[in-house]
């Protein structure tokens, strides 16, 4: 079964581009046009991953993310921050607990590599366990490989640092 990805952006062109890239890569895509709709759909649909624009109307990506993490039904859903605001938002997003960060305009290959790595079985199990808090007293044997030491073999060199920062922010 294809992974279910919820994308949230108030700009229709960004939604369309994300949808086309993800559907072409055989992911199931759900769309939201603001943070409130994203939060509602996350609670109803329980996606495997959420890609959220940080600057949206009604409820911005920051508030949506805080509400998502505060709800036990959605706290373990992986989230990628997607924004055009550069390094300031990148650092803030990773500190806030987002699992990864992509800046706009994003490159299709970079986006798909990030999604594929986050949704790989070993990383997914590790990060979800960490988000759920069950790794606090567990040993690292719950993960097939520890993301802090993940080799990123299929990832182009230019993306390694970004993904390493992601995993350091949510280590097992």
NUMI-223117 format. One record per residue: residue in one letter; x, y, z of N, C-alpha, C in turn. Coordinates in steps of 0.02 Angstrom, whole numbers, padded with zeros to 5 digits, always signed. Example, Ala and Ser with C-alpha at 12.3 -4.5 7.8 and 13.67 -1.06 7.14 Angstrom:
<recs>
A+00660-00284+00390+00615-00225+00390+00660-00165+00390;S+00642-00112+00354+00684-00053+00357+00645+00002+00394;
</recs>
This chain:
<recs>
X+00042-00059+00000+00000+00000+00000+00044+00062+00000;X+00026+00111-00041+00064+00172-00047+00060+00214+00017;X+00115+00246+00035+00116+00290+00092+00068+00349+00079;X+00036+00371+00132-00012+00426+00128+00022+00490+00152;X+00024+00540+00108+00057+00603+00123+00006+00660+00120;X+00002+00698+00173-00041+00757+00176+00002+00818+00161;X-00018+00856+00110+00019+00917+00092-00025+00977+00108;X+00004+01028+00139-00034+01088+00158+00003+01150+00134;X-00031+01188+00092-00004+01250+00065-00062+01293+00041;X-00059+01357+00052-00113+01401+00030-00104+01425-00042;X-00049+01408-00072-00034+01429-00140-00048+01370-00187;X-00098+01377-00230-00122+01322-00272-00067+01293-00316;X-00022+01334-00343+00032+01309-00385+00079+01262-00347;X+00093+01279-00284+00135+01235-00243+00100+01169-00229;X+00035+01172-00214-00002+01109-00203+00000+01065-00265;X-00010+01096-00323-00010+01058-00385+00057+01026-00398;X+00111+01065-00389+00178+01038-00400+00193+00980-00352;X+00179+00990-00289+00189+00936-00240+00148+00875-00257;X+00085+00886-00273+00041+00829-00291+00069+00791-00351;X+00089+00826-00404+00114+00793-00463+00177+00752-00448;X+00224+00782-00411+00285+00746-00394+00271+00684-00352;X+00229+00691-00303+00216+00635-00257+00173+00581-00288;X+00122+00599-00325+00081+00549-00359+00122+00511-00411;X+00164+00547-00447+00207+00515-00496+00255+00464-00463;X+00272+00476-00400+00315+00430-00363+00274+00377-00325;X+00211+00372-00342+00165+00321-00314+00146+00331-00241;X+00145+00393-00218+00119+00407-00151+00045+00427-00157;X+00007+00412-00105-00062+00435-00101-00060+00506-00071;X-00094+00554-00102-00089+00623-00081-00156+00650-00057;X-00154+00684-00001-00212+00720+00027-00192+00793+00029;X-00238+00839+00013-00221+00910+00009-00260+00952+00059;X-00226+01002+00088-00257+01051+00132-00233+01120+00110;X-00276+01170+00117-00260+01237+00095-00245+01287+00151;X-00248+01262+00213-00229+01303+00271-00214+01257+00329;X-00188+01284+00382-00168+01243+00439-00226+01210+00475;X-00283+01243+00480-00340+01214+00514-00366+01153+00475;X-00369+01159+00410-00391+01102+00369-00340+01045+00373;X-00276+01063+00375-00223+01012+00381-00231+00974+00447;X-00242+01009+00501-00249+00977+00566-00310+00931+00567;X-00365+00954+00540-00426+00914+00536-00414+00850+00495;X-00383+00857+00437-00370+00799+00395-00320+00751+00427;X-00270+00779+00463-00221+00736+00497-00256+00692+00549;X-00303+00721+00585-00340+00683+00636-00385+00631+00605;X-00415+00648+00549-00462+00602+00516-00427+00547+00475;X-00376+00567+00437-00345+00522+00388-00282+00486+00413;X-00251+00511+00466-00189+00483+00494-00136+00469+00441;X-00112+00521+00407-00062+00510+00355+00004+00485+00384;X+00046+00457+00340+00113+00436+00361+00160+00494+00368;X+00147+00547+00330+00191+00605+00327+00150+00667+00310;X+00169+00724+00340+00138+00788+00323+00192+00835+00299;X+00178+00867+00242+00222+00920+00216+00183+00985+00223;X+00208+01031+00265+00169+01090+00282+00207+01155+00269;X+00173+01200+00234+00199+01268+00225+00194+01303+00293;X+00244+01340+00313+00243+01371+00378+00202+01435+00380;X+00192+01467+00323+00154+01530+00319+00089+01519+00282;X+00036+01505+00319-00030+01493+00289-00083+01532+00329;X-00140+01545+00297-00194+01579+00332-00231+01532+00380;X-00275+01560+00419-00319+01527+00467-00278+01499+00526;X-00233+01454+00512-00188+01426+00563-00122+01414+00527;X-00069+01449+00547-00006+01441+00510+00026+01373+00526;X+00078+01356+00489+00112+01292+00497+00141+01281+00567;X+00164+01335+00598+00193+01330+00665+00140+01309+00716;X+00082+01344+00715+00028+01327+00761-00001+01258+00747;X-00008+01243+00683-00034+01177+00664+00012+01122+00691;X+00077+01132+00685+00126+01083+00708+00122+01074+00784;X+00116+01130+00821+00110+01125+00894+00047+01086+00914;X-00009+01100+00879-00071+01064+00894-00065+00990+00875;X-00032+00976+00821-00021+00907+00799+00017+00868+00851;X+00071+00897+00877+00113+00863+00926+00079+00857+00994;X+00032+00903+01009-00002+00901+01073-00058+00849+01075;X-00078+00825+01018-00133+00776+01013-00103+00706+01008;X-00118+00662+01055-00088+00595+01054-00106+00555+00992;X-00162+00572+00959-00181+00537+00897-00136+00554+00838;X-00105+00613+00841-00065+00636+00785+00008+00651+00803;X+00026+00642+00864+00093+00662+00888+00150+00626+00853;X+00138+00566+00828+00193+00528+00798+00195+00533+00721;X+00154+00576+00692+00156+00585+00619+00218+00626+00601;X+00256+00602+00554+00316+00637+00532+00297+00700+00494;X+00335+00754+00502+00319+00818+00471+00380+00849+00439;X+00370+00874+00378+00421+00912+00343+00397+00984+00337;X+00438+01031+00361+00423+01102+00353+00444+01123+00282;X+00399+01158+00247+00413+01181+00180+00401+01256+00179;X+00453+01296+00164+00445+01368+00166+00494+01404+00120;X+00479+01465+00105+00522+01506+00063+00564+01554+00104;X+00562+01548+00170+00595+01598+00213+00667+01582+00233;X+00697+01533+00204+00769+01522+00211+00793+01493+00276;X+00857+01507+00292+00891+01475+00348+00861+01491+00416;X+00833+01550+00425+00803+01567+00490+00747+01519+00507;X+00702+01506+00458+00648+01458+00470+00675+01387+00475;X+00726+01372+00437+00755+01304+00439+00778+01287+00510;X+00818+01330+00539+00843+01317+00606+00787+01315+00657;X+00740+01361+00652+00684+01363+00698+00641+01300+00690;X+00629+01278+00629+00587+01219+00616+00619+01156+00646;X+00683+01147+00636+00717+01088+00663+00719+01090+00739;X+00729+01149+00768+00727+01156+00841+00657+01142+00868;X+00606+01160+00830+00537+01150+00851+00517+01076+00849;X+00555+01036+00811+00541+00964+00809+00519+00937+00742;X+00517+00980+00690+00502+00953+00623+00554+00901+00606;X+00535+00850+00570+00581+00796+00553+00627+00813+00495;X+00608+00861+00455+00650+00884+00399+00625+00952+00376;X+00663+00982+00333+00649+01049+00309+00666+01052+00234;X+00621+01082+00195+00635+01094+00125+00620+01167+00110;X+00666+01200+00075+00654+01270+00057+00626+01274-00014;X+00583+01325-00023+00554+01338-00089+00600+01388-00124;X+00607+01385-00188+00580+01331-00230+00621+01268-00219;X+00587+01212-00211+00622+01149-00198+00635+01113-00264;X+00684+01069-00260+00700+01027-00318+00664+00960-00309;X+00636+00935-00363+00599+00873-00359+00639+00815-00331;X+00701+00809-00353+00743+00753-00330+00756+00759-00255;X+00770+00819-00231+00782+00830-00160+00720+00813-00119;X+00663+00835-00142+00600+00822-00107+00587+00747-00103;X+00593+00712-00159+00579+00641-00161+00629+00600-00120;X+00692+00620-00120+00743+00586-00079+00727+00594-00005;X+00708+00655+00015+00692+00668+00085+00632+00627+00107;X+00580+00627+00066+00519+00589+00081+00536+00514+00085;X+00573+00489+00036+00590+00417+00035+00630+00397+00097;X+00677+00437+00117+00717+00421+00176+00674+00422+00239;X+00633+00474+00246+00591+00477+00306+00541+00419+00309;X+00518+00397+00252+00469+00343+00251+00500+00273+00245;X+00566+00269+00243+00597+00203+00241+00580+00167+00306;X+00569+00102+00304+00545+00066+00363+00586+00076+00427;X+00651+00073+00422+00691+00079+00483+00690+00149+00512;X+00694+00200+00469+00693+00268+00494+00623+00285+00519;X+00572+00263+00484+00503+00276+00504+00489+00247+00573;X+00509+00185+00584+00498+00153+00649+00536+00190+00704;X+00597+00207+00690+00639+00242+00740+00610+00310+00758;X+00594+00350+00707+00569+00417+00721+00501+00416+00754;X+00457+00372+00732+00391+00368+00764+00397+00347+00837;X+00441+00300+00850+00452+00280+00920+00478+00337+00961;X+00524+00374+00932+00553+00432+00967+00499+00485+00980;X+00458+00499+00930+00405+00549+00938+00354+00527+00990;X+00340+00462+00993+00292+00437+01041+00321+00432+01111;X+00387+00443+01117+00419+00443+01182+00439+00374+01207;X+00427+00322+01168+00442+00255+01191+00516+00238+01189;X+00556+00280+01156+00628+00265+01152+00666+00291+01213;X+00633+00328+01256+00667+00357+01313+00701+00303+01355;X+00665+00248+01367+00696+00195+01407+00716+00135+01366;X+00703+00137+01301+00720+00080+01258+00790+00087+01230;X+00819+00031+01212+00885+00035+01181+00878+00044+01105;X+00933+00054+01071+00931+00070+01000+00917+00009+00957;X+00906-00050+00986+00892-00109+00946+00824-00105+00913;X+00782-00057+00932+00718-00048+00899+00726-00022+00828;X+00784+00005+00813+00796+00033+00746+00844-00013+00709;X+00828-00027+00647+00874-00068+00608+00940-00033+00598;X+00937+00032+00594+00998+00072+00592+00984+00138+00627;X+01033+00162+00660+01026+00224+00699+01034+00283+00652;X+00983+00326+00646+00989+00383+00600+01048+00428+00612;X+01073+00430+00674+01132+00472+00686+01193+00445+00647;X+01190+00382+00628+01246+00350+00594+01226+00327+00524;X+01168+00349+00501+01143+00328+00436+01191+00351+00382;X+01205+00308+00334+01256+00325+00284+01231+00367+00227;X+01165+00369+00215+01136+00409+00161+01165+00391+00093;X+01180+00327+00083+01212+00306+00021+01177+00329-00043;X+01109+00325-00048+01078+00345-00111+01067+00420-00117;X+01085+00458-00067+01070+00529-00067+01128+00569-00096;X+01114+00615-00142+01167+00657-00169+01204+00694-00114;X+01268+00704-00123+01310+00736-00073+01282+00802-00047;X+01253+00842-00091+01229+00908-00071+01171+00905-00022;X+01136+00847-00016+01080+00841+00029+01098+00808+00095;X+01157+00780+00099+01176+00742+00159+01173+00785+00222;X+01201+00845+00219+01203+00887+00279+01133+00903+00304;X+01089+00920+00258+01020+00937+00279+00987+00877+00313;X+00995+00818+00285+00964+00759+00315+00998+00740+00381;X+01063+00749+00386+01097+00734+00449+01071+00780+00504;X+01060+00843+00488+01032+00890+00537+00963+00866+00559;X+00924+00844+00511+00857+00818+00527+00862+00762+00577;X+00905+00713+00565+00910+00655+00609+00941+00673+00676;X+00985+00722+00677+01013+00743+00741+00960+00777+00784;X+00911+00809+00751+00858+00841+00788+00809+00790+00818;X+00804+00730+00788+00760+00678+00813+00796+00611+00816;X+00851+00607+00854+00889+00544+00855+00854+00490+00896;X+00873+00429+00881+00848+00372+00922+00891+00367+00983;
</recs>
